[in-house]
Amino acid sequence: MATEALEIAKPEFRTANGIAAADRKKIAEALGIVLADTYMLFIKTQGVHWNVTGPVFMGVHKLTEEQYENMYEAIDALAERIRALGHKAPASYTKYGELSSINDRDEEQSVAQMLKMLIADHETAVLNMRAATEWCEEKNDYVTADMLTARMSWHEQAVWMLKSLSAEG
Ligand SMILES: [Fe+2]
């Protein structure tokens, strides 16, 4: 009984899905980075939604709202995929700060600087996702690879929209 209780208390659980336990652990770690990047970008996008001013206010305000709503859902899906792989999903700002390649700078910025920052952050997120996807494919985790491919597609579209809005082309 005591052993059983200890098993339940462990953050990882055993699952037989054809992927080796060590590989699942690495995939979960890679997903943790993607989750942290998405969370940081979610917060920063919402910050731009709130703080944007000037003639492009409505365009940026609306686009960033669509984008942070999308990322809010993605955060949940990524965390739940980590759980389905048998691992614990990181769930604190401290952890996200450690894991993410995206800095959480919050300072006075012009609209052009805000858009430039978000574009660069989306591109950073895509780079980490691409590395994670390659790893997943190598380890036959097509489910996670599929999920990450869809996320990359969305972030690349977000970059296009933000660039178009900032007239960077
Ligand atoms: Fe709002």
Backbone and ligand atoms as CSV (ligand in chain L), in Angstrom:
chain,resi,resn,atom,element,x,y,z
A,1,MET,N,N,0.828,-1.210,0.000
A,1,MET,CA,C,0.000,0.000,0.000
A,1,MET,C,C,0.859,1.254,0.000
A,2,ALA,N,N,1.877,1.218,0.892
A,2,ALA,CA,C,2.762,2.380,0.993
A,2,ALA,C,C,3.485,2.612,-0.330
A,3,THR,N,N,3.905,1.515,-0.958
A,3,THR,CA,C,4.620,1.624,-2.234
A,3,THR,C,C,3.712,2.242,-3.286
A,4,GLU,N,N,2.462,1.803,-3.269
A,4,GLU,CA,C,1.490,2.299,-4.238
A,4,GLU,C,C,1.305,3.817,-4.091
A,5,ALA,N,N,1.205,4.261,-2.844
A,5,ALA,CA,C,1.024,5.691,-2.576
A,5,ALA,C,C,2.232,6.486,-3.085
A,6,LEU,N,N,3.422,5.911,-2.881
A,6,LEU,CA,C,4.639,6.584,-3.352
A,6,LEU,C,C,4.633,6.703,-4.866
A,7,GLU,N,N,4.176,5.636,-5.538
A,7,GLU,CA,C,4.102,5.638,-7.002
A,7,GLU,C,C,3.226,6.787,-7.488
A,8,ILE,N,N,2.102,6.963,-6.821
A,8,ILE,CA,C,1.153,8.004,-7.225
A,8,ILE,C,C,1.758,9.390,-7.005
A,9,ALA,N,N,2.550,9.512,-5.932
A,9,ALA,CA,C,3.147,10.803,-5.600
A,9,ALA,C,C,4.241,11.219,-6.590
A,10,LYS,N,N,4.793,10.256,-7.329
A,10,LYS,CA,C,5.869,10.576,-8.269
A,10,LYS,C,C,5.321,11.425,-9.425
A,11,PRO,N,N,6.088,12.392,-9.883
A,11,PRO,CA,C,5.591,13.221,-10.983
A,11,PRO,C,C,5.437,12.457,-12.295
A,12,GLU,N,N,6.279,11.415,-12.487
A,12,GLU,CA,C,6.181,10.642,-13.738
A,12,GLU,C,C,5.291,9.428,-13.527
A,13,PHE,N,N,4.627,9.014,-14.572
A,13,PHE,CA,C,3.932,7.733,-14.499
A,13,PHE,C,C,4.365,6.897,-15.699
A,14,ARG,N,N,4.162,5.590,-15.574
A,14,ARG,CA,C,4.568,4.700,-16.658
A,14,ARG,C,C,3.478,4.667,-17.710
A,15,THR,N,N,3.890,4.659,-18.949
A,15,THR,CA,C,2.912,4.520,-20.029
A,15,THR,C,C,3.569,3.734,-21.160
A,16,ALA,N,N,2.811,2.859,-21.805
A,16,ALA,CA,C,3.368,2.053,-22.887
A,16,ALA,C,C,2.810,2.565,-24.209
A,17,ASN,N,N,3.519,3.444,-24.851
A,17,ASN,CA,C,3.039,3.970,-26.130
A,17,ASN,C,C,4.053,3.740,-27.249
A,18,GLY,N,N,5.010,2.833,-26.997
A,18,GLY,CA,C,5.986,2.481,-28.028
A,18,GLY,C,C,7.198,3.395,-28.058
A,19,ILE,N,N,7.246,4.376,-27.163
A,19,ILE,CA,C,8.406,5.271,-27.098
A,19,ILE,C,C,9.140,4.973,-25.794
A,20,ALA,N,N,10.449,4.771,-25.894
A,20,ALA,CA,C,11.246,4.409,-24.714
A,20,ALA,C,C,11.123,5.475,-23.628
A,21,ALA,N,N,11.171,5.040,-22.390
A,21,ALA,CA,C,10.995,5.956,-21.252
A,21,ALA,C,C,11.999,7.108,-21.295
A,22,ALA,N,N,13.254,6.804,-21.644
A,22,ALA,CA,C,14.277,7.860,-21.675
A,22,ALA,C,C,13.957,8.891,-22.763
A,23,ASP,N,N,13.433,8.398,-23.882
A,23,ASP,CA,C,13.074,9.315,-24.980
A,23,ASP,C,C,11.865,10.168,-24.603
A,24,ARG,N,N,10.910,9.547,-23.927
A,24,ARG,CA,C,9.724,10.312,-23.481
A,24,ARG,C,C,10.139,11.440,-22.544
A,25,LYS,N,N,11.120,11.134,-21.699
A,25,LYS,CA,C,11.598,12.147,-20.748
A,25,LYS,C,C,12.211,13.334,-21.505
A,26,LYS,N,N,13.024,13.016,-22.507
A,26,LYS,CA,C,13.667,14.086,-23.290
A,26,LYS,C,C,12.634,14.882,-24.079
A,27,ILE,N,N,11.652,14.182,-24.612
A,27,ILE,CA,C,10.596,14.872,-25.371
A,27,ILE,C,C,9.812,15.787,-24.430
A,28,ALA,N,N,9.520,15.287,-23.231
A,28,ALA,CA,C,8.790,16.100,-22.248
A,28,ALA,C,C,9.611,17.335,-21.879
A,29,GLU,N,N,10.925,17.173,-21.779
A,29,GLU,CA,C,11.787,18.327,-21.457
A,29,GLU,C,C,11.762,19.348,-22.594
A,30,ALA,N,N,11.833,18.844,-23.817
A,30,ALA,CA,C,11.787,19.745,-24.978
A,30,ALA,C,C,10.435,20.465,-25.025
A,31,LEU,N,N,9.381,19.735,-24.712
A,31,LEU,CA,C,8.044,20.342,-24.685
A,31,LEU,C,C,7.930,21.380,-23.570
A,32,GLY,N,N,8.639,21.150,-22.481
A,32,GLY,CA,C,8.651,22.106,-21.375
A,32,GLY,C,C,9.230,23.441,-21.834
A,33,ILE,N,N,10.250,23.377,-22.682
A,33,ILE,CA,C,10.856,24.608,-23.229
A,33,ILE,C,C,9.845,25.313,-24.142
A,34,VAL,N,N,9.179,24.521,-24.984
A,34,VAL,CA,C,8.170,25.094,-25.891
A,34,VAL,C,C,7.028,25.718,-25.079
A,35,LEU,N,N,6.629,25.041,-24.027
A,35,LEU,CA,C,5.568,25.564,-23.153
A,35,LEU,C,C,6.004,26.898,-22.528
A,36,ALA,N,N,7.251,26.935,-22.026
A,36,ALA,CA,C,7.764,28.152,-21.391
A,36,ALA,C,C,7.852,29.302,-22.400
A,37,ASP,N,N,8.333,28.998,-23.603
A,37,ASP,CA,C,8.415,30.031,-24.656
A,37,ASP,C,C,7.014,30.561,-24.970
A,38,THR,N,N,6.065,29.644,-25.095
A,38,THR,CA,C,4.693,30.045,-25.453
A,38,THR,C,C,4.095,30.897,-24.336
A,39,TYR,N,N,4.389,30.538,-23.093
A,39,TYR,CA,C,3.837,31.306,-21.962
A,39,TYR,C,C,4.425,32.723,-21.945
A,40,MET,N,N,5.733,32.815,-22.137
A,40,MET,CA,C,6.393,34.132,-22.146
A,40,MET,C,C,5.831,34.994,-23.270
A,41,LEU,N,N,5.680,34.383,-24.433
A,41,LEU,CA,C,5.162,35.118,-25.594
A,41,LEU,C,C,3.700,35.511,-25.376
A,42,PHE,N,N,2.963,34.653,-24.708
A,42,PHE,CA,C,1.562,34.945,-24.358
A,42,PHE,C,C,1.503,36.217,-23.491
A,43,ILE,N,N,2.335,36.259,-22.456
A,43,ILE,CA,C,2.332,37.419,-21.549
A,43,ILE,C,C,2.752,38.692,-22.293
A,44,LYS,N,N,3.807,38.571,-23.093
A,44,LYS,CA,C,4.309,39.757,-23.791
A,44,LYS,C,C,3.315,40.248,-24.839
A,45,THR,N,N,2.617,39.306,-25.483
A,45,THR,CA,C,1.611,39.683,-26.488
A,45,THR,C,C,0.459,40.408,-25.815
A,46,GLN,N,N,0.062,39.916,-24.648
A,46,GLN,CA,C,-1.025,40.578,-23.921
A,46,GLN,C,C,-0.568,41.973,-23.471
A,47,GLY,N,N,0.682,42.106,-23.112
A,47,GLY,CA,C,1.230,43.411,-22.725
A,47,GLY,C,C,1.137,44.417,-23.871
A,48,VAL,N,N,1.437,43.955,-25.091
A,48,VAL,CA,C,1.338,44.841,-26.261
A,48,VAL,C,C,-0.134,45.190,-26.505
A,49,HIS,N,N,-1.003,44.217,-26.368
A,49,HIS,CA,C,-2.460,44.433,-26.513
A,49,HIS,C,C,-2.925,45.552,-25.571
A,50,TRP,N,N,-2.402,45.569,-24.368
A,50,TRP,CA,C,-2.810,46.575,-23.377
A,50,TRP,C,C,-2.167,47.935,-23.636
A,51,ASN,N,N,-0.891,47.923,-23.961
A,51,ASN,CA,C,-0.108,49.168,-23.901
A,51,ASN,C,C,0.100,49.878,-25.228
A,52,VAL,N,N,-0.335,49.257,-26.329
A,52,VAL,CA,C,-0.141,49.902,-27.631
A,52,VAL,C,C,-0.928,51.217,-27.701
A,53,THR,N,N,-0.323,52.209,-28.348
A,53,THR,CA,C,-1.004,53.510,-28.541
A,53,THR,C,C,-0.735,53.987,-29.976
A,54,GLY,N,N,-1.469,54.980,-30.395
A,54,GLY,CA,C,-1.186,55.613,-31.690
A,54,GLY,C,C,-2.121,55.186,-32.794
A,55,PRO,N,N,-1.822,55.615,-34.041
A,55,PRO,CA,C,-2.738,55.388,-35.168
A,55,PRO,C,C,-3.007,53.910,-35.471
A,56,VAL,N,N,-2.046,53.024,-35.161
A,56,VAL,CA,C,-2.263,51.595,-35.451
A,56,VAL,C,C,-2.864,50.852,-34.253
A,57,PHE,N,N,-3.310,51.618,-33.270
A,57,PHE,CA,C,-3.828,51.006,-32.039
A,57,PHE,C,C,-4.797,49.859,-32.323
A,58,MET,N,N,-5.861,50.125,-33.086
A,58,MET,CA,C,-6.916,49.110,-33.233
A,58,MET,C,C,-6.395,47.844,-33.915
A,59,GLY,N,N,-5.595,48.018,-34.958
A,59,GLY,CA,C,-5.050,46.856,-35.674
A,59,GLY,C,C,-4.190,45.996,-34.754
A,60,VAL,N,N,-3.288,46.619,-34.023
A,60,VAL,CA,C,-2.379,45.876,-33.141
A,60,VAL,C,C,-3.160,45.290,-31.969
A,61,HIS,N,N,-4.072,46.098,-31.424
A,61,HIS,CA,C,-4.882,45.655,-30.282
A,61,HIS,C,C,-5.670,44.388,-30.634
A,62,LYS,N,N,-6.279,44.384,-31.817
A,62,LYS,CA,C,-7.099,43.225,-32.222
A,62,LYS,C,C,-6.240,42.006,-32.578
A,63,LEU,N,N,-5.184,42.246,-33.337
A,63,LEU,CA,C,-4.328,41.123,-33.743
A,63,LEU,C,C,-3.703,40.456,-32.514
A,64,THR,N,N,-3.210,41.254,-31.590
A,64,THR,CA,C,-2.572,40.669,-30.402
A,64,THR,C,C,-3.600,39.923,-29.540
A,65,GLU,N,N,-4.842,40.386,-29.556
A,65,GLU,CA,C,-5.877,39.659,-28.798
A,65,GLU,C,C,-6.084,38.261,-29.388
A,66,GLU,N,N,-6.210,38.199,-30.715
A,66,GLU,CA,C,-6.363,36.884,-31.370
A,66,GLU,C,C,-5.167,35.995,-31.047
A,67,GLN,N,N,-3.986,36.618,-31.057
A,67,GLN,CA,C,-2.772,35.816,-30.862
A,67,GLN,C,C,-2.634,35.314,-29.430
A,68,TYR,N,N,-2.923,36.167,-28.445
A,68,TYR,CA,C,-2.745,35.653,-27.070
A,68,TYR,C,C,-3.823,34.633,-26.720
A,69,GLU,N,N,-5.003,34.780,-27.334
A,69,GLU,CA,C,-6.047,33.767,-27.086
A,69,GLU,C,C,-5.624,32.412,-27.655
A,70,ASN,N,N,-5.034,32.441,-28.840
A,70,ASN,CA,C,-4.554,31.202,-29.448
A,70,ASN,C,C,-3.480,30.562,-28.559
A,71,MET,N,N,-2.547,31.385,-28.077
A,71,MET,CA,C,-1.456,30.839,-27.260
A,71,MET,C,C,-1.955,30.334,-25.910
A,72,TYR,N,N,-2.997,30.964,-25.396
A,72,TYR,CA,C,-3.585,30.505,-24.126
A,72,TYR,C,C,-4.064,29.058,-24.261
A,73,GLU,N,N,-4.699,28.762,-25.389
A,73,GLU,CA,C,-5.163,27.382,-25.634
A,73,GLU,C,C,-3.989,26.450,-25.878
A,74,ALA,N,N,-2.989,26.951,-26.598
A,74,ALA,CA,C,-1.820,26.114,-26.916
A,74,ALA,C,C,-1.069,25.716,-25.648
A,75,ILE,N,N,-0.975,26.642,-24.700
A,75,ILE,CA,C,-0.286,26.372,-23.427
A,75,ILE,C,C,-0.904,25.137,-22.758
A,76,ASP,N,N,-2.222,25.117,-22.740
A,76,ASP,CA,C,-2.942,24.003,-22.108
A,76,ASP,C,C,-2.666,22.691,-22.848
A,77,ALA,N,N,-2.721,22.740,-24.174
A,77,ALA,CA,C,-2.503,21.528,-24.985
A,77,ALA,C,C,-1.069,21.016,-24.819
A,78,LEU,N,N,-0.102,21.925,-24.774
A,78,LEU,CA,C,1.302,21.509,-24.631
A,78,LEU,C,C,1.532,20.870,-23.258
A,79,ALA,N,N,0.979,21.502,-22.220
A,79,ALA,CA,C,1.141,20.964,-20.864
A,79,ALA,C,C,0.480,19.585,-20.762
A,80,GLU,N,N,-0.679,19.445,-21.387
A,80,GLU,CA,C,-1.377,18.158,-21.303
A,80,GLU,C,C,-0.665,17.069,-22.110
A,81,ARG,N,N,0.037,17.460,-23.152
A,81,ARG,CA,C,0.834,16.479,-23.898
A,81,ARG,C,C,2.003,15.998,-23.026
A,82,ILE,N,N,2.597,16.908,-22.274
A,82,ILE,CA,C,3.680,16.513,-21.352
A,82,ILE,C,C,3.136,15.488,-20.352
A,83,ARG,N,N,1.941,15.734,-19.849
A,83,ARG,CA,C,1.315,14.808,-18.898
A,83,ARG,C,C,1.039,13.461,-19.559
A,84,ALA,N,N,0.565,13.488,-20.803
A,84,ALA,CA,C,0.265,12.224,-21.500
A,84,ALA,C,C,1.537,11.415,-21.745
A,85,LEU,N,N,2.666,12.094,-21.794
A,85,LEU,CA,C,3.947,11.386,-21.961
A,85,LEU,C,C,4.457,10.856,-20.619
A,86,GLY,N,N,3.732,11.183,-19.549
A,86,GLY,CA,C,4.076,10.623,-18.236
A,86,GLY,C,C,4.893,11.543,-17.358
A,87,HIS,N,N,4.974,12.816,-17.721
A,87,HIS,CA,C,5.817,13.735,-16.935
A,87,HIS,C,C,5.026,14.919,-16.397
A,88,LYS,N,N,5.695,15.625,-15.482
A,88,LYS,CA,C,5.048,16.751,-14.828
A,88,LYS,C,C,5.266,18.010,-15.673
A,89,ALA,N,N,4.204,18.762,-15.869
A,89,ALA,CA,C,4.313,19.987,-16.668
A,89,ALA,C,C,4.820,21.133,-15.794
A,90,PRO,N,N,5.844,21.876,-16.272
A,90,PRO,CA,C,6.308,23.031,-15.494
A,90,PRO,C,C,5.174,24.045,-15.360
A,91,ALA,N,N,5.009,24.595,-14.160
A,91,ALA,CA,C,3.852,25.467,-13.930
A,91,ALA,C,C,4.160,26.604,-12.967
A,92,SER,N,N,5.286,27.284,-13.204
A,92,SER,CA,C,5.548,28.480,-12.384
A,92,SER,C,C,6.318,29.488,-13.233
A,93,TYR,N,N,6.175,30.770,-12.887
A,93,TYR,CA,C,6.892,31.815,-13.629
A,93,TYR,C,C,8.396,31.620,-13.506
A,94,THR,N,N,8.840,31.172,-12.328
A,94,THR,CA,C,10.276,30.938,-12.121
A,94,THR,C,C,10.787,29.897,-13.107
A,95,LYS,N,N,10.046,28.785,-13.202
A,95,LYS,CA,C,10.435,27.703,-14.118
A,95,LYS,C,C,10.422,28.189,-15.560
A,96,TYR,N,N,9.373,28.926,-15.928
A,96,TYR,CA,C,9.271,29.416,-17.302
A,96,TYR,C,C,10.449,30.333,-17.624
A,97,GLY,N,N,10.818,31.155,-16.649
A,97,GLY,CA,C,11.954,32.056,-16.840
A,97,GLY,C,C,13.247,31.284,-17.067
A,98,GLU,N,N,13.397,30.185,-16.343
A,98,GLU,CA,C,14.607,29.363,-16.478
A,98,GLU,C,C,14.629,28.640,-17.823
A,99,LEU,N,N,13.455,28.128,-18.230
A,99,LEU,CA,C,13.396,27.274,-19.415
A,99,LEU,C,C,13.355,28.056,-20.727
A,100,SER,N,N,12.717,29.209,-20.711
A,100,SER,CA,C,12.463,29.918,-21.965
A,100,SER,C,C,13.677,30.669,-22.489
A,101,SER,N,N,13.779,30.736,-23.807
A,101,SER,CA,C,14.832,31.541,-24.452
A,101,SER,C,C,14.342,32.968,-24.672
A,102,ILE,N,N,13.080,33.215,-24.315
A,102,ILE,CA,C,12.487,34.541,-24.541
A,102,ILE,C,C,12.578,35.347,-23.254
A,103,ASN,N,N,13.186,36.530,-23.336
A,103,ASN,CA,C,13.311,37.326,-22.104
A,103,ASN,C,C,11.984,38.002,-21.783
A,104,ASP,N,N,11.815,38.369,-20.521
A,104,ASP,CA,C,10.518,38.926,-20.115
A,104,ASP,C,C,10.613,40.433,-19.849
A,105,ARG,N,N,11.447,41.072,-20.643
A,105,ARG,CA,C,11.624,42.526,-20.522
A,105,ARG,C,C,10.269,43.252,-20.632
A,106,ASP,N,N,10.046,44.190,-19.722
A,106,ASP,CA,C,8.816,44.986,-19.762
A,106,ASP,C,C,9.212,46.448,-19.590
A,107,GLU,N,N,9.375,47.135,-20.686
A,107,GLU,CA,C,9.820,48.531,-20.598
A,107,GLU,C,C,9.076,49.395,-21.608
A,108,GLU,N,N,9.234,50.699,-21.492
A,108,GLU,CA,C,8.613,51.652,-22.425
A,108,GLU,C,C,9.100,51.342,-23.836
A,109,GLN,N,N,8.188,51.168,-24.755
A,109,GLN,CA,C,8.603,50.906,-26.132
A,109,GLN,C,C,7.666,51.619,-27.095
A,110,SER,N,N,8.188,51.975,-28.273
A,110,SER,CA,C,7.332,52.507,-29.328
A,110,SER,C,C,6.568,51.323,-29.936
A,111,VAL,N,N,5.543,51.601,-30.734
A,111,VAL,CA,C,4.796,50.518,-31.385
A,111,VAL,C,C,5.735,49.693,-32.263
A,112,ALA,N,N,6.602,50.384,-33.003
A,112,ALA,CA,C,7.542,49.678,-33.889
A,112,ALA,C,C,8.434,48.733,-33.080
A,113,GLN,N,N,8.891,49.196,-31.936
A,113,GLN,CA,C,9.748,48.343,-31.080
A,113,GLN,C,C,8.962,47.157,-30.534
A,114,MET,N,N,7.700,47.410,-30.153
A,114,MET,CA,C,6.855,46.318,-29.627
A,114,MET,C,C,6.685,45.217,-30.679
A,115,LEU,N,N,6.386,45.644,-31.913
A,115,LEU,CA,C,6.153,44.657,-32.976
A,115,LEU,C,C,7.447,43.916,-33.301
A,116,LYS,N,N,8.531,44.652,-33.334
A,116,LYS,CA,C,9.838,44.038,-33.610
A,116,LYS,C,C,10.171,42.994,-32.545
A,117,MET,N,N,9.890,43.340,-31.293
A,117,MET,CA,C,10.150,42.427,-30.177
A,117,MET,C,C,9.324,41.143,-30.338
A,118,LEU,N,N,8.027,41.301,-30.632
A,118,LEU,CA,C,7.167,40.114,-30.765
A,118,LEU,C,C,7.610,39.244,-31.943
A,119,ILE,N,N,7.967,39.893,-33.041
A,119,ILE,CA,C,8.428,39.139,-34.227
A,119,ILE,C,C,9.652,38.298,-33.856
A,120,ALA,N,N,10.618,38.929,-33.212
A,120,ALA,CA,C,11.850,38.217,-32.820
A,120,ALA,C,C,11.524,37.078,-31.850
A,121,ASP,N,N,10.583,37.316,-30.949
A,121,ASP,CA,C,10.223,36.279,-29.968
A,121,ASP,C,C,9.520,35.093,-30.636
A,122,HIS,N,N,8.635,35.384,-31.592
A,122,HIS,CA,C,7.990,34.287,-32.327
A,122,HIS,C,C,9.047,33.471,-33.070
A,123,GLU,N,N,10.015,34.169,-33.652
A,123,GLU,CA,C,11.053,33.464,-34.408
A,123,GLU,C,C,11.908,32.589,-33.476
A,124,THR,N,N,12.189,33.091,-32.296
A,124,THR,CA,C,12.941,32.296,-31.309
A,124,THR,C,C,12.134,31.054,-30.926
A,125,ALA,N,N,10.834,31.253,-30.697
A,125,ALA,CA,C,9.969,30.133,-30.316
A,125,ALA,C,C,9.967,29.071,-31.412
A,126,VAL,N,N,9.903,29.517,-32.666
A,126,VAL,CA,C,9.879,28.568,-33.788
A,126,VAL,C,C,11.189,27.769,-33.848
A,127,LEU,N,N,12.297,28.432,-33.585
A,127,LEU,CA,C,13.595,27.723,-33.620
A,127,LEU,C,C,13.619,26.579,-32.605
A,128,ASN,N,N,13.150,26.857,-31.392
A,128,ASN,CA,C,13.110,25.801,-30.365
A,128,ASN,C,C,12.117,24.707,-30.743
A,129,MET,N,N,11.003,25.091,-31.350
A,129,MET,CA,C,10.007,24.093,-31.770
A,129,MET,C,C,10.553,23.195,-32.875
A,130,ARG,N,N,11.317,23.805,-33.784
A,130,ARG,CA,C,11.877,23.018,-34.892
A,130,ARG,C,C,12.840,21.961,-34.335
A,131,ALA,N,N,13.675,22.369,-33.399
A,131,ALA,CA,C,14.627,21.423,-32.795
A,131,ALA,C,C,13.863,20.307,-32.081
A,132,ALA,N,N,12.803,20.671,-31.367
A,132,ALA,CA,C,12.009,19.673,-30.635
A,132,ALA,C,C,11.303,18.729,-31.613
A,133,THR,N,N,10.808,19.277,-32.727
A,133,THR,CA,C,10.101,18.449,-33.713
A,133,THR,C,C,11.043,17.423,-34.328
A,134,GLU,N,N,12.250,17.867,-34.649
A,134,GLU,CA,C,13.236,16.947,-35.238
A,134,GLU,C,C,13.526,15.801,-34.269
A,135,TRP,N,N,13.649,16.151,-32.999
A,135,TRP,CA,C,13.923,15.151,-31.975
A,135,TRP,C,C,12.753,14.165,-31.878
A,136,CYS,N,N,11.534,14.679,-31.896
A,136,CYS,CA,C,10.333,13.827,-31.801
A,136,CYS,C,C,10.247,12.862,-32.976
A,137,GLU,N,N,10.549,13.370,-34.163
A,137,GLU,CA,C,10.465,12.513,-35.354
A,137,GLU,C,C,11.508,11.410,-35.290
A,138,GLU,N,N,12.671,11.773,-34.809
A,138,GLU,CA,C,13.751,10.791,-34.670
A,138,GLU,C,C,13.337,9.668,-33.719
A,139,LYS,N,N,12.543,10.020,-32.710
A,139,LYS,CA,C,12.128,9.044,-31.701
A,139,LYS,C,C,10.723,8.494,-31.951
A,140,ASN,N,N,10.210,8.714,-33.157
A,140,ASN,CA,C,8.895,8.190,-33.581
A,140,ASN,C,C,7.709,8.730,-32.775
A,141,ASP,N,N,7.869,9.892,-32.165
A,141,ASP,CA,C,6.721,10.490,-31.480
A,141,ASP,C,C,6.011,11.434,-32.460
A,142,TYR,N,N,5.227,10.805,-33.330
A,142,TYR,CA,C,4.554,11.571,-34.389
A,142,TYR,C,C,3.455,12.471,-33.829
A,143,VAL,N,N,2.902,12.080,-32.705
A,143,VAL,CA,C,1.817,12.874,-32.098
A,143,VAL,C,C,2.359,14.249,-31.673
A,144,THR,N,N,3.477,14.227,-30.935
A,144,THR,CA,C,4.071,15.506,-30.508
A,144,THR,C,C,4.609,16.276,-31.712
A,145,ALA,N,N,5.222,15.544,-32.663
A,145,ALA,CA,C,5.768,16.210,-33.854
A,145,ALA,C,C,4.652,16.935,-34.605
A,146,ASP,N,N,3.519,16.276,-34.703
A,146,ASP,CA,C,2.350,16.844,-35.376
A,146,ASP,C,C,1.877,18.122,-34.680
A,147,MET,N,N,1.800,18.018,-33.365
A,147,MET,CA,C,1.353,19.157,-32.557
A,147,MET,C,C,2.313,20.337,-32.741
A,148,LEU,N,N,3.613,20.046,-32.711
A,148,LEU,CA,C,4.609,21.110,-32.835
A,148,LEU,C,C,4.639,21.690,-34.246
A,149,THR,N,N,4.398,20.848,-35.242
A,149,THR,CA,C,4.358,21.344,-36.625
A,149,THR,C,C,3.227,22.344,-36.778
A,150,ALA,N,N,2.082,22.024,-36.179
A,150,ALA,CA,C,0.936,22.944,-36.236
A,150,ALA,C,C,1.260,24.249,-35.509
A,151,ARG,N,N,1.964,24.140,-34.389
A,151,ARG,CA,C,2.326,25.360,-33.654
A,151,ARG,C,C,3.305,26.220,-34.463
A,152,MET,N,N,4.273,25.563,-35.105
A,152,MET,CA,C,5.242,26.323,-35.918
A,152,MET,C,C,4.538,27.047,-37.044
A,153,SER,N,N,3.595,26.355,-37.661
A,153,SER,CA,C,2.837,26.949,-38.761
A,153,SER,C,C,2.110,28.200,-38.257
A,154,TRP,N,N,1.502,28.091,-37.080
A,154,TRP,CA,C,0.768,29.222,-36.516
A,154,TRP,C,C,1.719,30.387,-36.200
A,155,HIS,N,N,2.864,30.099,-35.591
A,155,HIS,CA,C,3.809,31.168,-35.226
A,155,HIS,C,C,4.394,31.847,-36.473
A,156,GLU,N,N,4.611,31.049,-37.531
A,156,GLU,CA,C,5.145,31.654,-38.757
A,156,GLU,C,C,4.098,32.580,-39.381
A,157,GLN,N,N,2.837,32.192,-39.257
A,157,GLN,CA,C,1.756,33.057,-39.743
A,157,GLN,C,C,1.674,34.330,-38.878
A,158,ALA,N,N,1.892,34.162,-37.582
A,158,ALA,CA,C,1.873,35.316,-36.666
A,158,ALA,C,C,2.980,36.304,-37.042
A,159,VAL,N,N,4.144,35.777,-37.400
A,159,VAL,CA,C,5.263,36.629,-37.811
A,159,VAL,C,C,4.879,37.418,-39.063
A,160,TRP,N,N,4.285,36.723,-40.022
A,160,TRP,CA,C,3.856,37.387,-41.262
A,160,TRP,C,C,2.885,38.531,-40.936
A,161,MET,N,N,1.908,38.271,-40.082
A,161,MET,CA,C,0.911,39.289,-39.762
A,161,MET,C,C,1.532,40.477,-39.022
A,162,LEU,N,N,2.399,40.191,-38.087
A,162,LEU,CA,C,3.043,41.272,-37.329
A,162,LEU,C,C,3.956,42.095,-38.238
A,163,LYS,N,N,4.639,41.404,-39.164
A,163,LYS,CA,C,5.513,42.120,-40.100
A,163,LYS,C,C,4.687,42.983,-41.034
A,164,SER,N,N,3.561,42.447,-41.486
A,164,SER,CA,C,2.699,43.218,-42.391
A,164,SER,C,C,2.152,44.447,-41.678
A,165,LEU,N,N,1.804,44.283,-40.442
A,165,LEU,CA,C,1.266,45.389,-39.651
A,165,LEU,C,C,2.336,46.460,-39.399
A,166,SER,N,N,3.569,45.999,-39.240
A,166,SER,CA,C,4.651,46.965,-38.991
A,166,SER,C,C,5.263,47.447,-40.296
A,167,ALA,N,N,4.672,46.990,-41.436
A,167,ALA,CA,C,5.123,47.390,-42.772
A,167,ALA,C,C,6.598,47.083,-43.010
A,168,GLU,N,N,7.053,45.993,-42.366
A,168,GLU,CA,C,8.438,45.574,-42.579
A,168,GLU,C,C,8.534,44.660,-43.801
A,169,GLY,N,N,7.383,44.093,-44.176
A,169,GLY,CA,C,7.320,43.227,-45.357
A,169,GLY,C,C,7.797,41.827,-45.133
L,1,LIG,FE,FE,-8.500,42.951,-24.045
